[in-house]
Amino acid sequence: MIVITATLQAKSGKEDELIAVVKDLAEKVRENEPGTLEYTFHRSKKASSSFMFYEKYKDGEAVQAHMASPHFQEAGKKLADLLEGGLGLETYEVIE
């Protein structure tokens, strides 16, 4: 099992647009990616423009399928204009 966290910083005033893009993406991930076991989006309680994904995948093939999916590619293009900087990605392997 593979876990990924992705941190995102919205541009000032773009938070609601970012949330709309991500809600649409998350719905499509849940409907179309059986290898994605969890895909949740979080907003910081301290900084309202800071967000984080928590993603859990069956294996590396599921991660690759997610990254290559049309809905992920489309969301990435939309998010590019809404983010301050890029994504902060961290990948973890479940030990126990």
Contacts in CASP RR format, 6 or more apart in sequence:
PFRMAT RR
TARGET T0000
AUTHOR 0000-0000-0000
METHOD contacts of the structure
MODEL  1
MIVITATLQAKSGKEDELIAVVKDLAEKVRENEPGTLEYTFHRSKKASSS
FMFYEKYKDGEAVQAHMASPHFQEAGKKLADLLEGGLGLETYEVIE
1 37 0 8 1.000
1 56 0 8 1.000
1 57 0 8 1.000
1 58 0 8 1.000
1 59 0 8 1.000
1 93 0 8 1.000
1 94 0 8 1.000
2 56 0 8 1.000
2 57 0 8 1.000
2 59 0 8 1.000
2 60 0 8 1.000
2 62 0 8 1.000
2 63 0 8 1.000
2 91 0 8 1.000
2 92 0 8 1.000
2 93 0 8 1.000
2 94 0 8 1.000
3 54 0 8 1.000
3 55 0 8 1.000
3 56 0 8 1.000
3 57 0 8 1.000
3 91 0 8 1.000
3 92 0 8 1.000
3 93 0 8 1.000
3 94 0 8 1.000
4 53 0 8 1.000
4 55 0 8 1.000
4 57 0 8 1.000
4 63 0 8 1.000
4 89 0 8 1.000
4 90 0 8 1.000
4 91 0 8 1.000
4 92 0 8 1.000
5 52 0 8 1.000
5 53 0 8 1.000
5 54 0 8 1.000
5 55 0 8 1.000
5 89 0 8 1.000
5 90 0 8 1.000
5 92 0 8 1.000
6 52 0 8 1.000
6 53 0 8 1.000
6 55 0 8 1.000
6 87 0 8 1.000
6 88 0 8 1.000
6 89 0 8 1.000
6 90 0 8 1.000
7 50 0 8 1.000
7 51 0 8 1.000
7 52 0 8 1.000
7 87 0 8 1.000
7 88 0 8 1.000
8 18 0 8 1.000
8 50 0 8 1.000
8 51 0 8 1.000
8 52 0 8 1.000
8 53 0 8 1.000
8 79 0 8 1.000
8 83 0 8 1.000
8 86 0 8 1.000
8 87 0 8 1.000
8 88 0 8 1.000
9 49 0 8 1.000
9 50 0 8 1.000
9 51 0 8 1.000
9 83 0 8 1.000
9 84 0 8 1.000
9 85 0 8 1.000
9 86 0 8 1.000
10 18 0 8 1.000
10 49 0 8 1.000
10 50 0 8 1.000
10 51 0 8 1.000
10 82 0 8 1.000
10 83 0 8 1.000
10 84 0 8 1.000
11 49 0 8 1.000
11 82 0 8 1.000
11 83 0 8 1.000
11 84 0 8 1.000
12 49 0 8 1.000
12 84 0 8 1.000
13 49 0 8 1.000
14 81 0 8 1.000
14 82 0 8 1.000
15 48 0 8 1.000
15 49 0 8 1.000
17 82 0 8 1.000
18 51 0 8 1.000
18 79 0 8 1.000
18 82 0 8 1.000
18 83 0 8 1.000
19 41 0 8 1.000
19 43 0 8 1.000
21 75 0 8 1.000
21 78 0 8 1.000
21 79 0 8 1.000
21 82 0 8 1.000
22 41 0 8 1.000
22 51 0 8 1.000
22 53 0 8 1.000
22 75 0 8 1.000
22 79 0 8 1.000
23 41 0 8 1.000
24 71 0 8 1.000
24 75 0 8 1.000
25 71 0 8 1.000
25 72 0 8 1.000
25 75 0 8 1.000
26 39 0 8 1.000
26 40 0 8 1.000
26 41 0 8 1.000
28 69 0 8 1.000
28 71 0 8 1.000
29 36 0 8 1.000
29 39 0 8 1.000
29 66 0 8 1.000
29 69 0 8 1.000
29 71 0 8 1.000
29 72 0 8 1.000
30 36 0 8 1.000
30 39 0 8 1.000
32 69 0 8 1.000
32 71 0 8 1.000
33 39 0 8 1.000
33 62 0 8 1.000
33 65 0 8 1.000
33 66 0 8 1.000
33 69 0 8 1.000
35 57 0 8 1.000
35 58 0 8 1.000
35 59 0 8 1.000
35 62 0 8 1.000
35 65 0 8 1.000
36 55 0 8 1.000
36 56 0 8 1.000
36 57 0 8 1.000
36 58 0 8 1.000
36 62 0 8 1.000
36 66 0 8 1.000
37 56 0 8 1.000
37 57 0 8 1.000
37 58 0 8 1.000
38 54 0 8 1.000
38 55 0 8 1.000
38 56 0 8 1.000
39 53 0 8 1.000
39 54 0 8 1.000
39 55 0 8 1.000
39 56 0 8 1.000
40 53 0 8 1.000
40 54 0 8 1.000
40 55 0 8 1.000
41 51 0 8 1.000
41 52 0 8 1.000
41 53 0 8 1.000
42 51 0 8 1.000
42 52 0 8 1.000
42 53 0 8 1.000
42 54 0 8 1.000
43 50 0 8 1.000
43 51 0 8 1.000
44 50 0 8 1.000
44 51 0 8 1.000
44 52 0 8 1.000
49 84 0 8 1.000
55 66 0 8 1.000
57 63 0 8 1.000
57 66 0 8 1.000
66 72 0 8 1.000
END
